[in-house]
């Protein structure tokens, strides 16, 4: 299975899905005008990936901001990977990055963590 890469825009995050490495990564801002149009193909790709996953899957989220419609799709994506983890077919975890002074993003990571069985690491980005 080849990977999926979507370039970042002002309204959508960069997406990098590397099936061989077991990496699902989103970076940037997520405020798409049509969240279904943006996240739908990514969800379908990850759904296919979960049929033949790498032994370890890491979901790496380094979002600066996301709106409420993105929040639903991010949760759907995380739940899909969480089901993979719960099935025992592959181990999975989340790395949730946030700016040290961004309490909203830190709390969002905590909220998602409470809804998932797979481990979620909250990681404050290094300051420069």
Buried (B, 14 or more C-beta within 10 A) or exposed (E): EEBBEBEBEEBBBBBBBBBEBBBBBBBBBBBBEEBEEBBEEBBEBBEEBBEEBBEEBBBBBBBBBBEEBBBEBBBEBBBBBBBBBEEEBBBBBBBBBBBEEBEEBBEBBEEBBEEBEBEBEBBEEEEE
